[in-house]
Amino acid sequence: MSKIITFVVACALVSQVLAQTPAQQADSLYQKGLAAEKAGDPVAARGFYTQALKLDPKNPNATYSLGQLKLNSGNIAAKGREAKFGGVMIPVFQVDQATLKESLDALGMLVEKQSKNEVTPNFVIEDPKGLLTDKKISLNLKNMPSQAVLKYLLDQTGSKVRYDEHAVVIAPR
């Protein structure tokens, strides 16, 4: 009896998917594109928008979003990298009178370890005038996201962060 019920439910679900019009399928792909964009993956978003336009060439939402994606894909990808970096939890971060470079090196190693090498931040310090060189940092933090740890480092040194394609760039404010 349970096999019959499972079969009937499966048939009902398949028939619902097959019953969708191309416009409804295009809208579903458009929604997936929005989700990919929000997750910081412009390549996947572009793929979903393009598929939506193949099913419904006049879909205004997919057309608009694809155009906006061309303009903003760099920012979307940067936000995705920032979110990926920021989501790594750091159990303990301790430095005492360390330089910014030493602190960033320690944070980078912890992020790699805690993410099992899925996130490997390349910290670059852009400081041509040497404003950050002599700043000393002392922190004792526990159970914090890596982005929060980085914020404390930035606050103590008067610096700011930018997430580039291949590096996390630190510069004076």
FENSULBEL-V452638 format. One record per residue. N is the residue number from 1. OMEGA is omega as a letter, one per 40 degrees, with the letter a starting at -180 (* if undefined). D_FIRST is the distance of its C-alpha to the first C-alpha in Angstrom with 2 decimals. Layout:
n = <N N>
omega = <OMEGA OMEGA>
d_first = <D_FIRST D_FIRST>
This chain:
n = <1 2 3 4 5 6 7 8 9 10 11 12 13 14 15 16 17 18 19 20 21 22 23 24 25 26 27 28 29 30 31 32 33 34 35 36 37 38 39 40 41 42 43 44 45 46 47 48 49 50 51 52 53 54 55 56 57 58 59 60 61 62 63 64 65 66 67 68 69 70 71 72 73 74 75 76 77 78 79 80 81 82 83 84 85 86 87 88 89 90 91 92 93 94 95 96 97 98 99 100 101 102 103 104 105 106 107 108 109 110 111 112 113 114 115 116 117 118 119 120 121 122 123 124 125 126 127 128 129 130 131 132 133 134 135 136 137 138 139 140 141 142 143 144 145 146 147 148 149 150 151 152 153 154 155 156 157 158 159 160 161 162 163 164 165 166 167 168 169 170 171 172 173>
omega = <a i i i i i a i i i i i i a i i a a i i i i i i i i i i i i i i i i i i i i i a a i i i i i i i i i i a i i a a a a a a a i a a i i i i i a a a i i a i i i i i i a i i a a a i i a a i a i i a i i i a i a i i i i i i i i i a a i a i i i i a i a i i i a a a i a a a a a i a i i i a i i a i a i i i i i i i a i a a a a a a i a i a a a i a i a i i *>
d_first = <0.00 3.82 5.42 5.23 6.46 8.75 9.96 10.82 12.58 14.37 15.53 16.81 18.71 20.18 21.28 22.99 24.87 25.88 26.93 29.48 33.01 35.43 37.18 34.06 33.35 37.05 36.89 33.98 36.11 39.10 37.31 36.46 40.15 41.22 39.08 40.60 44.03 43.56 42.50 45.78 44.53 46.56 45.58 41.85 42.74 44.95 42.16 39.74 42.52 43.52 40.00 39.79 43.12 42.01 39.20 41.44 45.13 46.37 44.20 46.95 45.17 44.46 47.99 49.62 47.62 48.39 52.06 52.05 50.34 53.23 55.64 53.84 51.87 54.35 54.00 50.20 50.18 52.75 50.64 47.69 49.93 51.25 47.79 46.75 50.00 49.86 46.38 47.50 48.11 51.38 51.45 55.29 58.00 61.57 64.75 68.31 71.09 69.19 69.92 67.43 66.90 66.30 63.85 61.93 61.85 60.42 57.81 56.87 56.35 54.22 52.03 51.53 50.74 48.35 46.47 46.38 48.63 46.35 49.10 52.65 55.07 58.37 60.82 63.98 66.86 68.87 72.07 75.14 77.49 76.30 75.40 72.46 74.08 75.75 73.07 71.80 68.38 67.37 63.79 61.58 58.03 54.74 51.08 51.75 50.33 52.63 53.55 54.90 56.89 58.32 59.28 61.27 63.03 63.87 65.14 67.44 68.92 69.12 67.02 64.13 61.19 59.99 56.86 57.92 55.89 56.97 58.55 58.63 62.18 64.21 67.43 69.94 69.39>
